[in-house]
Amino acid sequence: MQCRGGLRRKSRGCSYMHRPGQGKLLLAQHPGRANEQEENRLLLDHRPGQGNQLLMQHLGVRRAGGKPPPAWLSLPGKIFFPGGKNFIKKGWRNVKKFNKIMAVAMAAALAAAPMTASFAEEGGDPYRVCFVARASADTFAAWLTSSIQEAAEEYDDIELTCVSGDADDNKMASLLEDCITKEYDLVIVQSNNNAAQAPYVKNLVDAGIPVITTNPTTHQSDLDGVTGDDEVDNAVLAGTGTVDADPVEQASRGAQRAVEEVPENGNVVVLRGPSGNYHAEKRREAWDTYFFSQREDVTILYEDYANWNSDEALNLMETWVQGGTHIDAIISMNDNMAAGAIEAVRNNTDYISEDGTPNFLAYGVDGTAQGCLLVKEGLLTATALQNAAEIAQLNMEYAEKVLNGEMDVTEVNDFVEAPEINADNVDEYIQIYIDNGELSADGTMAE
C-alpha cells in the first residue's frame, strides 16, 4: 500500500512528512535500506496514512530495549529523489519541514543522543519565510509589507523576514540570492523589474524553494521573452505560484471615467511606474485601450517615469507646469505619484480656485489611505483599490498550505478585485483605514 503523507502541523510527535504516495519510493531508495531490513519491512507494508504512527511505535520499542535508532535515520549526507530538485544538506533540522522535501533525515549528533523529547515534543522550529519587497519608499509596497507582517502573526508555525530592494535591481538580485544561501523554506517576491528579477526567481525554484510572486506576478515571458501569444506570455513562471490583482482592470476604472470627464481637446500628463514592471506596463496599456484610443482629441503634453515615487512625480510636475500650457488631467499609474503631482500644484492658483476647487482632474490606482484622503479632498478624481491587506492575507494563507503539504505552490493562483473609489463611496474606505489604524479618528494620516 502507498502512504498518503505525514502528520499535520498540530499533531503530536515527530512529523515525518512526504508527498502523498511517495513513502514507499523514498524509503526503498534510501542508502540505509540494505542494512535495515526490519525497518524497511515495517514501513513498506503499512496501510495508507500509518507510516508515521508505525515508525514512532517502532522507535519506542527499540528505545525500550536499549537499541539505538536505525542507522538510516541518522545519515547526514544528501538524499536525492528521482526527478526532484529538493534535497537535505544538514540532516535533522526541523521535522515539521519535511513535507516540503519529502524525506526523513537526522544529523549524526542526534543519532548518538538519547531518544527523548526531540521526537516527542509538539512544537519545533517554525517555517522560515522571506518577503522581498520592491521598495520601502513606495507607499503601496510599504503597506503590503506591514500587512504581511500583520498577517504572519496569525501563524505560529511561520517566522517571517521582510527585506526591501529599494527599487534597485542589483539589490533585488542580491536579496534573492541571499534567500538561497539562507535556505528559506518559502519566498514571496514582489518584483521591481520583472525581467531583471525573473532569472533570480528561477534560481530559487531550481534550489527547491517554493516561490510565490505577488504584485506583480512573474511570468514565463519575463524569463524567455515575449512571443506574441497572450496565453504563453501571460503564463506564470514555471514552478511558481502567484497572488496578485489585474492591472488592466485596475487602470480601466479611471480610464473609462476619463472618457466622459476629460474636456474636449484636453491636455494631459502621464506618470508611469518603473520600466519593465508588469503592473506599470499593463496599467499604461489599459489607458491606451480604454481612453486614448477613444479620445483622439486629447494631447499628451508630457509623459515620464516617476517609478511609483511621489518625490519624482512632484519634480516632474513642477517642471511640466512651468511649460505654461494648462494641464487638464494627471493620469498616474498609482496614487503615490498622483499625490506628488497634486502637491506640486496645491498652491498654484491656476490649478486650485480660491474656494479650494481643483481646475484639473487626476486619476490613480491602489486606493491607499493617502489616495482616499485626496479623493475626499476633491483633488484625486478616482482611484481603484488594490487591497494590500487582502493580498497579504492570501499570501500567508497559501504559504502555510504549501509548507504543510496541503497544496503545491504551482496551484497558488489568486487575484483580488479592484473596486473603484470616488467621491460617492470614499467615506466607507476611509472608515476602513480608520478601523485598521492607518488613519486617525479625525481622518488624517496616523503617526
NULUMVEX-478560 format. One record per residue (C-alpha): residue number from 1; chain; x, y, z. Coordinates in steps of 0.02 Angstrom, whole numbers, plus 50000, padded with zeros to 5 digits. Layout:
N
+-----+-----+-------+-------+-------+
: seq : mol :     x :     y :     z :
+-----+-----+-------+-------+-------+
: NUM :   A :     X :     Y :     Z :
...
+-----+-----+-------+-------+-------+
***
This chain:
447
+-----+-----+-------+-------+-------+
: seq : mol :     x :     y :     z :
+-----+-----+-------+-------+-------+
:   1 :   A : 50000 : 50000 : 50000 :
:   2 :   A : 50057 : 50178 : 49972 :
:   3 :   A : 50074 : 50304 : 50111 :
:   4 :   A : 49968 : 50461 : 50094 :
:   5 :   A : 50081 : 50583 : 50181 :
:   6 :   A : 50137 : 50634 : 50354 :
:   7 :   A : 50059 : 50712 : 50506 :
:   8 :   A : 49976 : 50883 : 50502 :
:   9 :   A : 50064 : 51029 : 50584 :
:  10 :   A : 49973 : 51023 : 50751 :
:  11 :   A : 49986 : 50836 : 50778 :
:  12 :   A : 50091 : 50766 : 50919 :
:  13 :   A : 50254 : 50679 : 50894 :
:  14 :   A : 50381 : 50682 : 50757 :
:  15 :   A : 50313 : 50733 : 50586 :
:  16 :   A : 50399 : 50628 : 50454 :
:  17 :   A : 50319 : 50710 : 50304 :
:  18 :   A : 50324 : 50667 : 50120 :
:  19 :   A : 50212 : 50693 : 49970 :
:  20 :   A : 50061 : 50577 : 49952 :
:  21 :   A : 50108 : 50409 : 49880 :
:  22 :   A : 50297 : 50429 : 49895 :
:  23 :   A : 50329 : 50347 : 50063 :
:  24 :   A : 50373 : 50178 : 49989 :
:  25 :   A : 50476 : 50251 : 49848 :
:  26 :   A : 50583 : 50363 : 49959 :
:  27 :   A : 50617 : 50230 : 50089 :
:  28 :   A : 50653 : 50096 : 49960 :
:  29 :   A : 50787 : 50208 : 49883 :
:  30 :   A : 50863 : 50261 : 50049 :
:  31 :   A : 51050 : 50223 : 50068 :
:  32 :   A : 51022 : 50128 : 50232 :
:  33 :   A : 50896 : 50007 : 50159 :
:  34 :   A : 51010 : 49856 : 50139 :
:  35 :   A : 51063 : 49857 : 50322 :
:  36 :   A : 50893 : 49893 : 50398 :
:  37 :   A : 50776 : 49759 : 50330 :
:  38 :   A : 50674 : 49762 : 50491 :
:  39 :   A : 50632 : 49947 : 50472 :
:  40 :   A : 50604 : 49932 : 50286 :
:  41 :   A : 50477 : 49793 : 50304 :
:  42 :   A : 50386 : 49890 : 50439 :
:  43 :   A : 50371 : 50049 : 50337 :
:  44 :   A : 50343 : 49973 : 50166 :
:  45 :   A : 50200 : 49863 : 50222 :
:  46 :   A : 50087 : 49987 : 50311 :
:  47 :   A : 49914 : 50048 : 50272 :
:  48 :   A : 49889 : 50222 : 50199 :
:  49 :   A : 49922 : 50361 : 50324 :
:  50 :   A : 50001 : 50247 : 50457 :
:  51 :   A : 50185 : 50270 : 50414 :
:  52 :   A : 50221 : 50399 : 50548 :
:  53 :   A : 50124 : 50308 : 50682 :
:  54 :   A : 50210 : 50141 : 50649 :
:  55 :   A : 50381 : 50220 : 50642 :
:  56 :   A : 50355 : 50306 : 50809 :
:  57 :   A : 50295 : 50143 : 50887 :
:  58 :   A : 50443 : 50050 : 50818 :
:  59 :   A : 50567 : 50178 : 50882 :
:  60 :   A : 50485 : 50167 : 51053 :
:  61 :   A : 50508 : 49979 : 51055 :
:  62 :   A : 50691 : 49995 : 51006 :
:  63 :   A : 50721 : 50129 : 51137 :
:  64 :   A : 50639 : 50024 : 51273 :
:  65 :   A : 50750 : 49878 : 51225 :
:  66 :   A : 50907 : 49983 : 51234 :
:  67 :   A : 50932 : 49984 : 51045 :
:  68 :   A : 50989 : 50141 : 50955 :
:  69 :   A : 50886 : 50221 : 50815 :
:  70 :   A : 50906 : 50135 : 50646 :
:  71 :   A : 51062 : 50191 : 50554 :
:  72 :   A : 50970 : 50257 : 50403 :
:  73 :   A : 50883 : 50387 : 50512 :
:  74 :   A : 51048 : 50472 : 50553 :
:  75 :   A : 51139 : 50479 : 50388 :
:  76 :   A : 51198 : 50660 : 50370 :
:  77 :   A : 51231 : 50658 : 50184 :
:  78 :   A : 51119 : 50717 : 50042 :
:  79 :   A : 50966 : 50617 : 49995 :
:  80 :   A : 50905 : 50638 : 49817 :
:  81 :   A : 50741 : 50587 : 49735 :
:  82 :   A : 50712 : 50541 : 49553 :
:  83 :   A : 50669 : 50696 : 49451 :
:  84 :   A : 50665 : 50807 : 49605 :
:  85 :   A : 50765 : 50960 : 49649 :
:  86 :   A : 50735 : 50957 : 49835 :
:  87 :   A : 50868 : 50885 : 49949 :
:  88 :   A : 50928 : 50889 : 50128 :
:  89 :   A : 51101 : 50957 : 50163 :
:  90 :   A : 51103 : 50970 : 50351 :
:  91 :   A : 51007 : 50816 : 50405 :
:  92 :   A : 50891 : 50837 : 50552 :
:  93 :   A : 50838 : 51017 : 50569 :
:  94 :   A : 50653 : 51030 : 50591 :
:  95 :   A : 50536 : 50883 : 50571 :
:  96 :   A : 50390 : 50995 : 50525 :
:  97 :   A : 50477 : 51050 : 50367 :
:  98 :   A : 50494 : 50879 : 50289 :
:  99 :   A : 50333 : 50885 : 50192 :
: 100 :   A : 50422 : 51007 : 50078 :
: 101 :   A : 50574 : 50898 : 50047 :
: 102 :   A : 50488 : 50729 : 50056 :
: 103 :   A : 50617 : 50642 : 50163 :
: 104 :   A : 50664 : 50582 : 50336 :
: 105 :   A : 50837 : 50631 : 50397 :
: 106 :   A : 50933 : 50668 : 50557 :
: 107 :   A : 51102 : 50741 : 50597 :
: 108 :   A : 51232 : 50619 : 50659 :
: 109 :   A : 51237 : 50707 : 50825 :
: 110 :   A : 51056 : 50665 : 50859 :
: 111 :   A : 51087 : 50481 : 50821 :
: 112 :   A : 51213 : 50474 : 50962 :
: 113 :   A : 51095 : 50561 : 51085 :
: 114 :   A : 50958 : 50475 : 51185 :
: 115 :   A : 50787 : 50469 : 51103 :
: 116 :   A : 50698 : 50591 : 51219 :
: 117 :   A : 50598 : 50749 : 51195 :
: 118 :   A : 50664 : 50780 : 51018 :
: 119 :   A : 50544 : 50651 : 50949 :
: 120 :   A : 50400 : 50687 : 51063 :
: 121 :   A : 50389 : 50874 : 51076 :
: 122 :   A : 50237 : 50950 : 50995 :
: 123 :   A : 50319 : 51109 : 50933 :
: 124 :   A : 50482 : 51133 : 50839 :
: 125 :   A : 50560 : 51274 : 50740 :
: 126 :   A : 50439 : 51375 : 50634 :
: 127 :   A : 50447 : 51381 : 50445 :
: 128 :   A : 50559 : 51523 : 50386 :
: 129 :   A : 50476 : 51633 : 50254 :
: 130 :   A : 50554 : 51786 : 50173 :
: 131 :   A : 50457 : 51927 : 50090 :
: 132 :   A : 50564 : 52025 : 49967 :
: 133 :   A : 50478 : 52193 : 49938 :
: 134 :   A : 50521 : 52302 : 49791 :
: 135 :   A : 50545 : 52466 : 49887 :
: 136 :   A : 50510 : 52531 : 50061 :
: 137 :   A : 50487 : 52709 : 49994 :
: 138 :   A : 50341 : 52652 : 49885 :
: 139 :   A : 50183 : 52680 : 49988 :
: 140 :   A : 50095 : 52527 : 49920 :
: 141 :   A : 50248 : 52414 : 49946 :
: 142 :   A : 50261 : 52483 : 50123 :
: 143 :   A : 50075 : 52448 : 50151 :
: 144 :   A : 50095 : 52272 : 50083 :
: 145 :   A : 50247 : 52241 : 50193 :
: 146 :   A : 50159 : 52296 : 50352 :
: 147 :   A : 50005 : 52195 : 50302 :
: 148 :   A : 50108 : 52037 : 50275 :
: 149 :   A : 50192 : 52062 : 50443 :
: 150 :   A : 50022 : 52078 : 50525 :
: 151 :   A : 49952 : 51927 : 50432 :
: 152 :   A : 50102 : 51820 : 50482 :
: 153 :   A : 50063 : 51848 : 50665 :
: 154 :   A : 49913 : 51733 : 50643 :
: 155 :   A : 50026 : 51585 : 50603 :
: 156 :   A : 50129 : 51518 : 50748 :
: 157 :   A : 50218 : 51397 : 50632 :
: 158 :   A : 50288 : 51536 : 50520 :
: 159 :   A : 50434 : 51652 : 50555 :
: 160 :   A : 50430 : 51798 : 50431 :
: 161 :   A : 50576 : 51904 : 50375 :
: 162 :   A : 50544 : 52060 : 50268 :
: 163 :   A : 50678 : 52144 : 50162 :
: 164 :   A : 50670 : 52286 : 50036 :
: 165 :   A : 50755 : 52301 : 49867 :
: 166 :   A : 50740 : 52491 : 49873 :
: 167 :   A : 50690 : 52494 : 49688 :
: 168 :   A : 50867 : 52437 : 49645 :
: 169 :   A : 50879 : 52286 : 49531 :
: 170 :   A : 51055 : 52245 : 49590 :
: 171 :   A : 50997 : 52244 : 49770 :
: 172 :   A : 50847 : 52139 : 49724 :
: 173 :   A : 50963 : 52012 : 49643 :
: 174 :   A : 51073 : 52007 : 49797 :
: 175 :   A : 50924 : 51983 : 49913 :
: 176 :   A : 50853 : 51841 : 49808 :
: 177 :   A : 51022 : 51755 : 49802 :
: 178 :   A : 51034 : 51776 : 49990 :
: 179 :   A : 50869 : 51683 : 50009 :
: 180 :   A : 50952 : 51531 : 49933 :
: 181 :   A : 51106 : 51547 : 50043 :
: 182 :   A : 50998 : 51562 : 50199 :
: 183 :   A : 50890 : 51415 : 50143 :
: 184 :   A : 50720 : 51493 : 50173 :
: 185 :   A : 50575 : 51372 : 50168 :
: 186 :   A : 50471 : 51485 : 50056 :
: 187 :   A : 50499 : 51655 : 49974 :
: 188 :   A : 50369 : 51785 : 49924 :
: 189 :   A : 50436 : 51902 : 49790 :
: 190 :   A : 50370 : 52074 : 49740 :
: 191 :   A : 50475 : 52115 : 49588 :
: 192 :   A : 50532 : 52290 : 49544 :
: 193 :   A : 50576 : 52244 : 49365 :
: 194 :   A : 50501 : 52080 : 49309 :
: 195 :   A : 50630 : 52037 : 49176 :
: 196 :   A : 50775 : 52084 : 49289 :
: 197 :   A : 50713 : 51979 : 49435 :
: 198 :   A : 50647 : 51829 : 49336 :
: 199 :   A : 50816 : 51737 : 49322 :
: 200 :   A : 50840 : 51750 : 49510 :
: 201 :   A : 50663 : 51690 : 49544 :
: 202 :   A : 50702 : 51540 : 49433 :
: 203 :   A : 50860 : 51509 : 49535 :
: 204 :   A : 50753 : 51498 : 49691 :
: 205 :   A : 50642 : 51370 : 49605 :
: 206 :   A : 50793 : 51271 : 49547 :
: 207 :   A : 50858 : 51270 : 49725 :
: 208 :   A : 50698 : 51184 : 49780 :
: 209 :   A : 50625 : 51335 : 49871 :
: 210 :   A : 50438 : 51367 : 49842 :
: 211 :   A : 50408 : 51542 : 49772 :
: 212 :   A : 50250 : 51647 : 49768 :
: 213 :   A : 50265 : 51804 : 49662 :
: 214 :   A : 50149 : 51946 : 49708 :
: 215 :   A : 50106 : 52120 : 49648 :
: 216 :   A : 50163 : 52088 : 49514 :
: 217 :   A : 50157 : 51909 : 49452 :
: 218 :   A : 50318 : 51847 : 49372 :
: 219 :   A : 50279 : 51769 : 49203 :
: 220 :   A : 50371 : 51643 : 49096 :
: 221 :   A : 50387 : 51778 : 48964 :
: 222 :   A : 50487 : 51883 : 49088 :
: 223 :   A : 50619 : 51749 : 49075 :
: 224 :   A : 50602 : 51687 : 48896 :
: 225 :   A : 50543 : 51845 : 48809 :
: 226 :   A : 50376 : 51893 : 48734 :
: 227 :   A : 50310 : 51777 : 48598 :
: 228 :   A : 50154 : 51874 : 48547 :
: 229 :   A : 50043 : 51732 : 48605 :
: 230 :   A : 49943 : 51801 : 48752 :
: 231 :   A : 49914 : 51631 : 48830 :
: 232 :   A : 50100 : 51593 : 48828 :
: 233 :   A : 50157 : 51767 : 48878 :
: 234 :   A : 50036 : 51778 : 49024 :
: 235 :   A : 50080 : 51607 : 49095 :
: 236 :   A : 50152 : 51611 : 49271 :
: 237 :   A : 50338 : 51571 : 49282 :
: 238 :   A : 50358 : 51383 : 49288 :
: 239 :   A : 50370 : 51312 : 49463 :
: 240 :   A : 50296 : 51465 : 49549 :
: 241 :   A : 50128 : 51523 : 49613 :
: 242 :   A : 50052 : 51697 : 49618 :
: 243 :   A : 49938 : 51810 : 49719 :
: 244 :   A : 49901 : 51970 : 49627 :
: 245 :   A : 49775 : 52095 : 49557 :
: 246 :   A : 49734 : 52127 : 49375 :
: 247 :   A : 49824 : 52289 : 49325 :
: 248 :   A : 49717 : 52310 : 49169 :
: 249 :   A : 49557 : 52302 : 49272 :
: 250 :   A : 49631 : 52424 : 49397 :
: 251 :   A : 49678 : 52557 : 49270 :
: 252 :   A : 49519 : 52535 : 49169 :
: 253 :   A : 49418 : 52606 : 49315 :
: 254 :   A : 49490 : 52779 : 49295 :
: 255 :   A : 49514 : 52769 : 49107 :
: 256 :   A : 49331 : 52733 : 49074 :
: 257 :   A : 49278 : 52880 : 49182 :
: 258 :   A : 49402 : 52994 : 49096 :
: 259 :   A : 49323 : 52963 : 48926 :
: 260 :   A : 49174 : 53065 : 48987 :
: 261 :   A : 49263 : 53182 : 49108 :
: 262 :   A : 49418 : 53249 : 49018 :
: 263 :   A : 49370 : 53406 : 48921 :
: 264 :   A : 49371 : 53408 : 48731 :
: 265 :   A : 49545 : 53439 : 48659 :
: 266 :   A : 49612 : 53419 : 48835 :
: 267 :   A : 49796 : 53416 : 48881 :
: 268 :   A : 49855 : 53278 : 48995 :
: 269 :   A : 50015 : 53215 : 49075 :
: 270 :   A : 50057 : 53033 : 49111 :
: 271 :   A : 50158 : 52969 : 49259 :
: 272 :   A : 50225 : 52794 : 49234 :
: 273 :   A : 50289 : 52662 : 49353 :
: 274 :   A : 50459 : 52577 : 49334 :
: 275 :   A : 50506 : 52520 : 49160 :
: 276 :   A : 50487 : 52332 : 49147 :
: 277 :   A : 50367 : 52319 : 49294 :
: 278 :   A : 50218 : 52214 : 49244 :
: 279 :   A : 50088 : 52319 : 49335 :
: 280 :   A : 50163 : 52481 : 49271 :
: 281 :   A : 50162 : 52423 : 49090 :
: 282 :   A : 49990 : 52342 : 49093 :
: 283 :   A : 49908 : 52492 : 49177 :
: 284 :   A : 49981 : 52604 : 49041 :
: 285 :   A : 49916 : 52485 : 48907 :
: 286 :   A : 49744 : 52493 : 48987 :
: 287 :   A : 49742 : 52683 : 48968 :
: 288 :   A : 49780 : 52661 : 48784 :
: 289 :   A : 49640 : 52534 : 48765 :
: 290 :   A : 49505 : 52618 : 48868 :
: 291 :   A : 49545 : 52803 : 48848 :
: 292 :   A : 49670 : 52863 : 48718 :
: 293 :   A : 49601 : 52752 : 48580 :
: 294 :   A : 49430 : 52830 : 48609 :
: 295 :   A : 49484 : 53009 : 48638 :
: 296 :   A : 49599 : 53051 : 48493 :
: 297 :   A : 49568 : 53236 : 48525 :
: 298 :   A : 49668 : 53227 : 48687 :
: 299 :   A : 49851 : 53281 : 48685 :
: 300 :   A : 49984 : 53202 : 48795 :
: 301 :   A : 50088 : 53354 : 48841 :
: 302 :   A : 50216 : 53257 : 48942 :
: 303 :   A : 50245 : 53077 : 48992 :
: 304 :   A : 50385 : 53009 : 49100 :
: 305 :   A : 50435 : 52878 : 49227 :
: 306 :   A : 50415 : 52927 : 49410 :
: 307 :   A : 50444 : 52747 : 49468 :
: 308 :   A : 50299 : 52742 : 49591 :
: 309 :   A : 50386 : 52882 : 49688 :
: 310 :   A : 50295 : 53040 : 49745 :
: 311 :   A : 50452 : 53148 : 49752 :
: 312 :   A : 50497 : 53105 : 49573 :
: 313 :   A : 50319 : 53144 : 49518 :
: 314 :   A : 50322 : 53310 : 49610 :
: 315 :   A : 50483 : 53362 : 49523 :
: 316 :   A : 50415 : 53313 : 49353 :
: 317 :   A : 50251 : 53405 : 49380 :
: 318 :   A : 50340 : 53563 : 49437 :
: 319 :   A : 50441 : 53560 : 49276 :
: 320 :   A : 50289 : 53525 : 49167 :
: 321 :   A : 50186 : 53665 : 49243 :
: 322 :   A : 50324 : 53788 : 49201 :
: 323 :   A : 50293 : 53748 : 49018 :
: 324 :   A : 50144 : 53866 : 49026 :
: 325 :   A : 50009 : 53754 : 48950 :
: 326 :   A : 49870 : 53712 : 49071 :
: 327 :   A : 49862 : 53528 : 49115 :
: 328 :   A : 49682 : 53466 : 49117 :
: 329 :   A : 49715 : 53293 : 49188 :
: 330 :   A : 49850 : 53198 : 49281 :
: 331 :   A : 49850 : 53015 : 49230 :
: 332 :   A : 49952 : 52918 : 49355 :
: 333 :   A : 49986 : 52732 : 49365 :
: 334 :   A : 49975 : 52739 : 49555 :
: 335 :   A : 49911 : 52850 : 49696 :
: 336 :   A : 50083 : 52892 : 49763 :
: 337 :   A : 50140 : 52976 : 49602 :
: 338 :   A : 49972 : 53063 : 49586 :
: 339 :   A : 49995 : 53131 : 49762 :
: 340 :   A : 50165 : 53203 : 49716 :
: 341 :   A : 50097 : 53286 : 49559 :
: 342 :   A : 49950 : 53359 : 49655 :
: 343 :   A : 50066 : 53427 : 49787 :
: 344 :   A : 50162 : 53520 : 49651 :
: 345 :   A : 50007 : 53622 : 49607 :
: 346 :   A : 49921 : 53632 : 49776 :
: 347 :   A : 49966 : 53816 : 49798 :
: 348 :   A : 49953 : 53863 : 49614 :
: 349 :   A : 49802 : 53972 : 49581 :
: 350 :   A : 49796 : 53913 : 49401 :
: 351 :   A : 49754 : 53741 : 49466 :
: 352 :   A : 49665 : 53773 : 49632 :
: 353 :   A : 49524 : 53901 : 49643 :
: 354 :   A : 49504 : 54016 : 49792 :
: 355 :   A : 49369 : 53903 : 49863 :
: 356 :   A : 49485 : 53753 : 49851 :
: 357 :   A : 49403 : 53678 : 49697 :
: 358 :   A : 49531 : 53600 : 49579 :
: 359 :   A : 49543 : 53654 : 49397 :
: 360 :   A : 49608 : 53486 : 49343 :
: 361 :   A : 49566 : 53301 : 49352 :
: 362 :   A : 49678 : 53165 : 49424 :
: 363 :   A : 49670 : 52976 : 49416 :
: 364 :   A : 49768 : 52846 : 49514 :
: 365 :   A : 49773 : 52663 : 49564 :
: 366 :   A : 49796 : 52575 : 49732 :
: 367 :   A : 49664 : 52655 : 49842 :
: 368 :   A : 49792 : 52691 : 49979 :
: 369 :   A : 49744 : 52787 : 50135 :
: 370 :   A : 49831 : 52939 : 50062 :
: 371 :   A : 49739 : 52917 : 49898 :
: 372 :   A : 49572 : 52906 : 49986 :
: 373 :   A : 49606 : 53069 : 50080 :
: 374 :   A : 49645 : 53154 : 49915 :
: 375 :   A : 49481 : 53089 : 49842 :
: 376 :   A : 49390 : 53156 : 49995 :
: 377 :   A : 49477 : 53323 : 49972 :
: 378 :   A : 49419 : 53328 : 49791 :
: 379 :   A : 49596 : 53329 : 49720 :
: 380 :   A : 49602 : 53148 : 49659 :
: 381 :   A : 49454 : 53112 : 49544 :
: 382 :   A : 49457 : 52924 : 49563 :
: 383 :   A : 49567 : 52777 : 49605 :
: 384 :   A : 49549 : 52587 : 49607 :
: 385 :   A : 49578 : 52486 : 49763 :
: 386 :   A : 49723 : 52365 : 49765 :
: 387 :   A : 49693 : 52290 : 49936 :
: 388 :   A : 49864 : 52257 : 50012 :
: 389 :   A : 49785 : 52182 : 50168 :
: 390 :   A : 49690 : 52053 : 50065 :
: 391 :   A : 49842 : 52014 : 49958 :
: 392 :   A : 49946 : 51991 : 50116 :
: 393 :   A : 49819 : 51876 : 50197 :
: 394 :   A : 49808 : 51768 : 50042 :
: 395 :   A : 49998 : 51757 : 50028 :
: 396 :   A : 50015 : 51695 : 50206 :
: 397 :   A : 49867 : 51577 : 50192 :
: 398 :   A : 49938 : 51496 : 50037 :
: 399 :   A : 50115 : 51497 : 50106 :
: 400 :   A : 50062 : 51393 : 50256 :
: 401 :   A : 49964 : 51272 : 50148 :
: 402 :   A : 50113 : 51246 : 50033 :
: 403 :   A : 50233 : 51221 : 50179 :
: 404 :   A : 50117 : 51097 : 50262 :
: 405 :   A : 50094 : 50997 : 50103 :
: 406 :   A : 49911 : 51039 : 50080 :
: 407 :   A : 49943 : 51107 : 49905 :
: 408 :   A : 50084 : 51127 : 49780 :
: 409 :   A : 50150 : 51303 : 49756 :
: 410 :   A : 50104 : 51296 : 49571 :
: 411 :   A : 49921 : 51280 : 49623 :
: 412 :   A : 49927 : 51453 : 49702 :
: 413 :   A : 49842 : 51570 : 49578 :
: 414 :   A : 49729 : 51701 : 49654 :
: 415 :   A : 49681 : 51878 : 49605 :
: 416 :   A : 49593 : 52011 : 49710 :
: 417 :   A : 49461 : 52127 : 49640 :
: 418 :   A : 49485 : 52312 : 49602 :
: 419 :   A : 49333 : 52415 : 49653 :
: 420 :   A : 49330 : 52599 : 49603 :
: 421 :   A : 49345 : 52730 : 49740 :
: 422 :   A : 49271 : 52901 : 49705 :
: 423 :   A : 49184 : 53045 : 49794 :
: 424 :   A : 49024 : 52942 : 49811 :
: 425 :   A : 49098 : 52798 : 49910 :
: 426 :   A : 49263 : 52860 : 49981 :
: 427 :   A : 49195 : 52879 : 50158 :
: 428 :   A : 49173 : 52692 : 50178 :
: 429 :   A : 49354 : 52661 : 50129 :
: 430 :   A : 49417 : 52799 : 50243 :
: 431 :   A : 49322 : 52713 : 50385 :
: 432 :   A : 49411 : 52550 : 50344 :
: 433 :   A : 49579 : 52639 : 50361 :
: 434 :   A : 49523 : 52719 : 50525 :
: 435 :   A : 49472 : 52547 : 50590 :
: 436 :   A : 49639 : 52468 : 50544 :
: 437 :   A : 49740 : 52612 : 50616 :
: 438 :   A : 49814 : 52685 : 50458 :
: 439 :   A : 49709 : 52842 : 50480 :
: 440 :   A : 49670 : 52932 : 50642 :
: 441 :   A : 49491 : 52950 : 50703 :
: 442 :   A : 49486 : 53125 : 50630 :
: 443 :   A : 49526 : 53057 : 50458 :
: 444 :   A : 49708 : 53112 : 50449 :
: 445 :   A : 49861 : 53004 : 50421 :
: 446 :   A : 49907 : 52913 : 50582 :
: 447 :   A : 50077 : 52949 : 50657 :
+-----+-----+-------+-------+-------+
***
